[in-house]
Amino acid sequence: MAERLVGRPAPDFAMETVSGDGQDFGSVKLSDYRGKWLVFFFYPLDFTFVCPTEITALSDAAEQFKALDTEVLGVSVDSVHSHKAWINTPKDSNGLGQLNFPLASDITKQVANDYGILIEEEGIALRGLFIIDPEGELKYQVVNHNDVGRSVEETLRVLQALQSGGLCAMNWKPGDTNL
């Protein structure tokens, strides 16, 4: 049985990254996000078909996340070199184009394992999305089959609900009264 993560400190991580403009390599660790909210999402592989729809939609919403004092970080088990090539490939050629956040490489698969979403027999991650609060507590996770993309709107809604500090009923939206 998988260990519960929500409500506990988020598993620590340190990974290599490529910048959203596809030019620079760097590194990132969980503590870099201390004091900010983090939307941390895994996708299975670069150069696939559902993944770019999610990644570019999250990138297109970057200003909305920024307005909520939230950073976004994407990660897969591919290398930073693969990420760089994918960012530098035009969208009409199954590329990503420039992004508004970095992509991290979990080439060892340790982070996917720590977050409970590694498909060991395939060596890839499930589509896992995690919201981590400014103190490093994992507040939300959604994991789904790799055939189905996630919703930016739902991610923003849940983030805003978490930031509201109250009890939020089903379908709560910003402006609704908390319970």
C-alpha positions in Angstrom: 0.0 0.0 0.0 1.3 3.5 -0.9 2.3 5.9 1.8 0.0 8.9 2.3 1.7 12.1 1.2 -1.0 14.8 1.5 -0.8 16.7 4.8 2.9 15.8 5.3 6.1 17.4 4.3 6.6 17.0 0.6 9.4 14.6 -0.3 12.6 16.5 -0.8 14.2 16.6 -4.3 17.2 17.9 -6.1 17.3 17.7 -10.0 18.9 19.2 -13.0 16.8 21.6 -15.1 16.6 23.3 -18.4 15.2 26.9 -18.5 11.8 27.5 -20.1 13.5 29.3 -23.0 15.5 26.1 -23.7 18.9 27.8 -23.4 20.3 27.3 -19.9 20.9 24.3 -17.7 20.6 24.6 -13.9 19.4 22.8 -10.9 16.5 23.0 -8.5 15.6 21.6 -5.1 12.5 21.7 -3.0 13.9 24.3 -0.6 14.3 26.8 -3.5 10.5 27.2 -3.3 10.3 27.9 0.4 8.0 30.9 0.9 6.0 30.3 -2.3 3.4 27.9 -3.4 4.5 25.2 -5.9 2.6 23.4 -8.6 4.9 20.4 -9.2 3.8 18.1 -12.0 5.1 14.9 -13.6 4.5 13.8 -17.1 5.6 10.5 -18.7 8.0 11.3 -21.5 9.2 14.1 -23.9 8.1 14.0 -27.5 4.8 12.3 -26.8 1.2 13.4 -27.7 -0.8 14.3 -24.6 2.1 15.8 -22.6 2.6 18.9 -24.8 -1.1 19.8 -24.4 -0.7 19.9 -20.6 2.7 21.6 -20.5 1.8 24.4 -22.9 -1.5 25.0 -21.2 0.2 25.3 -17.8 2.8 27.6 -19.5 0.0 29.7 -21.0 -1.4 30.1 -17.5 1.9 31.2 -15.9 0.8 34.7 -15.2 -2.3 33.4 -13.3 -0.1 31.2 -11.2 2.4 34.0 -10.6 -0.5 36.3 -9.5 -1.2 33.6 -6.8 2.5 33.6 -5.6 2.9 30.2 -7.2 5.8 28.7 -9.2 5.3 25.8 -11.6 7.8 23.0 -12.2 7.5 20.2 -14.7 9.4 17.0 -14.5 9.9 13.7 -16.4 12.4 10.9 -16.4 14.0 12.2 -19.6 17.4 14.0 -19.5 17.8 17.8 -19.5 19.2 17.4 -23.0 16.0 15.8 -24.2 14.0 18.6 -22.5 16.1 21.2 -24.2 15.6 19.6 -27.6 11.9 19.4 -27.1 11.6 23.1 -26.0 13.7 24.1 -29.0 11.5 22.1 -31.4 8.6 24.1 -33.0 5.1 23.3 -31.8 4.1 22.3 -35.4 6.8 19.6 -35.3 5.6 18.1 -32.0 7.8 20.4 -29.9 6.9 22.6 -27.0 8.3 26.0 -28.0 9.4 28.3 -25.2 7.9 27.8 -21.8 7.3 30.1 -18.8 8.8 27.6 -16.3 11.7 25.1 -16.2 11.6 21.4 -16.9 13.4 19.1 -14.5 15.1 15.8 -15.1 14.3 12.8 -12.8 16.6 10.6 -14.8 17.3 8.4 -11.7 13.5 8.0 -11.2 14.0 8.6 -7.5 11.7 11.6 -7.3 8.9 9.8 -9.1 9.4 6.9 -6.7 9.4 9.2 -3.7 6.1 10.8 -4.8 4.6 7.3 -5.4 3.9 7.6 -9.1 6.7 5.6 -10.7 5.6 2.8 -13.0 8.6 0.6 -12.3 8.0 -1.9 -15.1 7.9 0.9 -17.7 10.5 3.2 -16.1 8.2 6.3 -16.4 6.0 8.3 -14.2 2.2 8.6 -14.1 0.6 12.0 -14.6 1.0 13.3 -11.0 0.3 16.9 -10.0 1.1 18.1 -6.5 0.5 21.4 -4.8 3.0 22.2 -2.1 2.5 25.2 0.3 5.1 27.8 1.2 6.1 25.8 4.3 6.8 22.7 2.2 3.7 20.7 3.1 2.1 18.7 0.4 -1.5 20.0 0.3 -2.9 18.3 -2.9 -2.2 15.5 -5.3 -4.0 14.2 -8.3 -2.6 11.2 -10.2 -4.2 9.8 -13.3 -3.7 7.4 -16.2 -1.2 8.5 -18.8 -3.8 8.6 -21.5 -5.7 11.5 -19.9 -4.5 15.1 -19.5 -5.2 17.2 -16.5 -7.1 20.5 -16.2 -5.4 23.9 -15.7 -8.7 25.4 -14.5 -9.1 22.7 -11.8 -5.5 23.2 -10.7 -6.1 26.9 -10.3 -9.4 26.4 -8.6 -7.9 24.0 -6.0 -4.9 26.3 -5.5 -7.2 29.2 -4.8 -9.3 27.1 -2.5 -6.2 26.0 -0.5 -5.0 29.6 -0.3 -8.4 30.8 0.9 -7.7 29.2 4.3 -11.2 28.0 4.9 -13.4 25.0 4.3 -14.4 24.9 0.6 -17.4 22.9 -0.6 -17.5 20.9 -3.8 -17.2 23.2 -6.9 -16.1 26.1 -4.7 -14.9 29.0 -6.8 -13.1 32.2 -5.8 -15.7 34.6 -4.5 -17.8 31.8 -2.9 -18.3 31.8 0.8 -16.3 29.3 2.7 -18.1 26.9 5.0 
